[in-house]
Amino acid sequence: MHTTDEKPDTGATFNAWLLARMAEADIAGPAELARAIGLDRRTTWRWVSGARLPSMSWWRPLAEALGVPHYALVERVTAESDSRATGPRDDS
Protein backbone atom coordinates (compact mmCIF):
# COMPACT_ATOMS: atom_id res chain seq x y z
CA MET A 1 0.00 0.00 0.00
CA HIS A 2 1.22 3.47 -0.81
CA THR A 3 1.61 6.16 1.80
CA THR A 4 0.09 9.60 1.50
CA ASP A 5 3.52 11.25 1.51
CA GLU A 6 4.75 9.23 -1.48
CA LYS A 7 6.13 11.36 -4.29
CA PRO A 8 4.98 10.52 -7.82
CA ASP A 9 7.45 8.96 -10.23
CA THR A 10 7.57 11.78 -12.74
CA GLY A 11 10.00 9.95 -15.05
CA ALA A 12 7.70 7.06 -15.96
CA THR A 13 5.01 7.18 -18.61
CA PHE A 14 1.47 6.63 -17.39
CA ASN A 15 1.29 3.13 -18.85
CA ALA A 16 4.58 2.13 -17.17
CA TRP A 17 3.28 3.55 -13.89
CA LEU A 18 -0.03 1.71 -14.38
CA LEU A 19 1.69 -1.61 -15.07
CA ALA A 20 3.80 -1.23 -11.93
CA ARG A 21 0.74 -0.43 -9.79
CA MET A 22 -1.14 -3.38 -11.32
CA ALA A 23 1.72 -5.70 -10.39
CA GLU A 24 1.74 -4.34 -6.83
CA ALA A 25 -2.02 -4.91 -6.61
CA ASP A 26 -1.70 -8.46 -8.04
CA ILE A 27 -3.78 -7.54 -11.08
CA ALA A 28 -2.63 -9.89 -13.83
CA GLY A 29 -3.53 -7.86 -16.91
CA PRO A 30 -5.99 -5.59 -18.70
CA ALA A 31 -8.84 -8.14 -18.57
CA GLU A 32 -8.53 -8.54 -14.81
CA LEU A 33 -8.32 -4.77 -14.36
CA ALA A 34 -11.44 -4.38 -16.51
CA ARG A 35 -13.34 -6.86 -14.34
CA ALA A 36 -12.19 -5.09 -11.17
CA ILE A 37 -13.60 -1.74 -12.26
CA GLY A 38 -16.52 -2.83 -14.45
CA LEU A 39 -15.16 -1.77 -17.81
CA ASP A 40 -14.48 -3.56 -21.09
CA ARG A 41 -10.99 -4.96 -21.56
CA ARG A 42 -10.39 -3.11 -24.84
CA THR A 43 -10.41 0.16 -22.93
CA THR A 44 -8.08 -1.06 -20.20
CA TRP A 45 -5.80 -2.54 -22.89
CA ARG A 46 -5.54 0.93 -24.43
CA TRP A 47 -4.48 2.34 -21.05
CA VAL A 48 -1.91 -0.42 -20.49
CA SER A 49 -0.50 -0.09 -24.01
CA GLY A 50 -0.21 3.70 -23.72
CA ALA A 51 -2.63 4.35 -26.57
CA ARG A 52 -5.11 6.20 -24.34
CA LEU A 53 -5.41 7.74 -20.91
CA PRO A 54 -8.34 6.99 -18.61
CA SER A 55 -11.14 9.55 -18.66
CA MET A 56 -11.96 11.37 -15.45
CA SER A 57 -15.00 9.19 -14.77
CA TRP A 58 -12.70 6.18 -14.31
CA TRP A 59 -10.06 7.80 -12.09
CA ARG A 60 -11.65 6.94 -8.73
CA PRO A 61 -12.55 3.29 -9.54
CA LEU A 62 -9.11 2.79 -11.06
CA ALA A 63 -7.34 4.26 -8.03
CA GLU A 64 -9.40 2.03 -5.73
CA ALA A 65 -8.65 -1.10 -7.77
CA LEU A 66 -4.92 -0.28 -7.75
CA GLY A 67 -4.91 0.56 -4.03
CA VAL A 68 -3.43 4.01 -4.60
CA PRO A 69 -4.65 7.38 -3.37
CA HIS A 70 -6.95 9.13 -5.82
CA TYR A 71 -4.62 12.14 -6.01
CA ALA A 72 -1.68 9.92 -7.07
CA LEU A 73 -3.63 8.67 -10.07
CA VAL A 74 -4.83 12.17 -10.94
CA GLU A 75 -1.24 13.47 -10.83
CA ARG A 76 -0.03 10.71 -13.17
CA VAL A 77 -2.86 11.12 -15.68
CA THR A 78 -2.64 14.91 -15.78
CA ALA A 79 1.17 14.87 -16.06
CA GLU A 80 0.96 12.47 -19.00
CA SER A 81 -1.85 14.47 -20.58
CA ASP A 82 0.19 17.67 -20.30
CA SER A 83 3.21 15.89 -21.76
CA ARG A 84 1.21 14.61 -24.71
CA ALA A 85 -0.31 18.05 -25.32
CA THR A 86 3.05 19.81 -25.46
CA GLY A 87 4.91 17.02 -27.27
CA PRO A 88 8.63 16.35 -27.01
CA ARG A 89 10.93 19.30 -26.48
CA ASP A 90 13.44 20.19 -29.12
CA ASP A 91 16.24 22.10 -27.41
CA SER A 92 18.47 22.28 -30.49
C-alpha positions in Angstrom: 0.0 0.0 0.0 1.2 3.5 -0.8 1.6 6.2 1.8 0.1 9.6 1.5 3.5 11.3 1.5 4.7 9.2 -1.5 6.1 11.4 -4.3 5.0 10.5 -7.8 7.4 9.0 -10.2 7.6 11.8 -12.7 10.0 10.0 -15.0 7.7 7.1 -16.0 5.0 7.2 -18.6 1.5 6.6 -17.4 1.3 3.1 -18.8 4.6 2.1 -17.2 3.3 3.5 -13.9 0.0 1.7 -14.4 1.7 -1.6 -15.1 3.8 -1.2 -11.9 0.7 -0.4 -9.8 -1.1 -3.4 -11.3 1.7 -5.7 -10.4 1.7 -4.3 -6.8 -2.0 -4.9 -6.6 -1.7 -8.5 -8.0 -3.8 -7.5 -11.1 -2.6 -9.9 -13.8 -3.5 -7.9 -16.9 -6.0 -5.6 -18.7 -8.8 -8.1 -18.6 -8.5 -8.5 -14.8 -8.3 -4.8 -14.4 -11.4 -4.4 -16.5 -13.3 -6.9 -14.3 -12.2 -5.1 -11.2 -13.6 -1.7 -12.3 -16.5 -2.8 -14.5 -15.2 -1.8 -17.8 -14.5 -3.6 -21.1 -11.0 -5.0 -21.6 -10.4 -3.1 -24.8 -10.4 0.2 -22.9 -8.1 -1.1 -20.2 -5.8 -2.5 -22.9 -5.5 0.9 -24.4 -4.5 2.3 -21.0 -1.9 -0.4 -20.5 -0.5 -0.1 -24.0 -0.2 3.7 -23.7 -2.6 4.4 -26.6 -5.1 6.2 -24.3 -5.4 7.7 -20.9 -8.3 7.0 -18.6 -11.1 9.5 -18.7 -12.0 11.4 -15.5 -15.0 9.2 -14.8 -12.7 6.2 -14.3 -10.1 7.8 -12.1 -11.6 6.9 -8.7 -12.6 3.3 -9.5 -9.1 2.8 -11.1 -7.3 4.3 -8.0 -9.4 2.0 -5.7 -8.6 -1.1 -7.8 -4.9 -0.3 -7.7 -4.9 0.6 -4.0 -3.4 4.0 -4.6 -4.7 7.4 -3.4 -6.9 9.1 -5.8 -4.6 12.1 -6.0 -1.7 9.9 -7.1 -3.6 8.7 -10.1 -4.8 12.2 -10.9 -1.2 13.5 -10.8 0.0 10.7 -13.2 -2.9 11.1 -15.7 -2.6 14.9 -15.8 1.2 14.9 -16.1 1.0 12.5 -19.0 -1.9 14.5 -20.6 0.2 17.7 -20.3 3.2 15.9 -21.8 1.2 14.6 -24.7 -0.3 18.1 -25.3 3.1 19.8 -25.5 4.9 17.0 -27.3 8.6 16.4 -27.0 10.9 19.3 -26.5 13.4 20.2 -29.1 16.2 22.1 -27.4 18.5 22.3 -30.5 
